[in-house]
Amino acid sequence: MLKRILPFISAVAIAFLAITAVQAYEVPDKITIVRPAGNKKLNTWVKEVKFPHGFHAINVACKKCHHKESGKTLGEFVPCRECHVSDDPNDKSGFYRAWHSDGPPSCLGCHTQMRTKGGKNPVGCTTACHKPG
């Protein structure tokens, strides 16, 4: 009797764990990147960024952008502005540099690096992130 029940219980447990893992966190399709409160705009034309997170989540490993995350914090991603708060554009860990530094994990750095390798990703301010309108 136990030999018949044990595989069934194991299958139910595996199914439960799989469902729990999938529901552990939801990856948002689109997010709006908002400047931290009190952080000054560098230009008047700079708009908030509507970021295609779902597209990037499919094509880029989470850890590439969420560089402070670990297996223990997976799914508990903190907004970038929690750590990158300084509005000094020269501060290497500031809000501006999080998006505009020379290499990954910054948006501009990653796009520029991929573009130099023959990619077609947008790198212009108003054609990529800060689209008018």
N, C-alpha and C positions, 0 to 999 in steps of 0.2 A: 504493500500500500504506500509506504513512504517513498519507494522508488518512482511511483507514478506522480505523487504530489510534489516532490522536490523539483523536478524540471518545470512544473507549472508555476510554483512559487518563484523560482529563479527567473523565469520569463516575465512574470508580473513585476518583479523588482527591477529588472533591466529596463522594461518599458517605462516604469515610474521614474527612474533616474534619467532616462533620455528625455522624457517630457519635461521634467524639472529643469534640466540643463538648457533646453530650448527656451523655456519661459523665464529663465533666470534674469535675463535682461533683454531689452528691446533696443535694436539699433535704429535710431531715427533716420528717416530718409533725407530730410532737409533740416538744417539748423540755421539760426541767425546768430552770427558772431557779433556781439555787442561790446562796445568799448566800455571799460570799467568806469564807474561813476567818478566824475571829476577829471577823467583823462581827456586832455585837450586834443582836438582835431589838428592835424598838421596842415590841412588844406580845406577850403570850404566845399569842394566838390566831393570829398570823401563821404560815402554812404555806408550804412551798415552792410555787412556781407551776408548774402543768402548763400550758404554753403551746401553743395550737393553731397551731403555726408554719406548717403546710401551708395552712391556711385563710387566714392572713394573707399568705402568700407569693403566693397567687393574687389577692388583693384589694388589696395594697399593694406599691408598688415597693420592692425590696430596699434601695435607697439611703435610703429614708425612715427606716428603723431602723438599718441598718448604715451610718451617716452618715460613717464614716471610710474606707469601702471605695472602691475605684476600679475602672476597667476592668481594670487590671493585677492586682488582688487578687481579682477575682470568683471566688467559690467557695472562697476561703480565709478565710472569715469567722472572726474571733476572737470568743470569748465576751465578752459585755458586761463581765463582771467583770474582764477583763484590764486595762481602762482605768478603769472605774468601781469603785474599790476602797474609797474612804473610807467609814467608817460614820457620819460626821457627816451627819445629815439636812439640815443647812443648806449643805453643800458642793455647789455647783451642778454639779460634775462627779462627785459621789459616787454610790455604788450606789443609795441611796434616790431621789435626784433623777433618775436615769436612767429610773426608772419612774413617778415622781410629780410631775414638773414641770408647769408650766402649759400648755405646748404641745408639739406634736410635736418630736422623735421619741419623747417619753415615752409610755408606754401610757395613763396616766390623762389626759394632756394631749390626745392624739389622740382618745380616746373621748369626752372631755368636749366637745371642739370639734365632733366629728361629731354628738353628741347635741343641741347647741344649733342645729344646722342641720336638725334633724328626724329624725335617725337613731334607731334603737332599740337601739344597742349598750349593753351593761351598763357601768355606771361605779361601782357600789358595791363596796367592798372584798371582802365575802364573797359577792357575787353575780357578780363578774367574775373576779378573779384568785385571791384567797385563799379558795377554797371549802372549807367545813368537810368533814372526813371524809377 
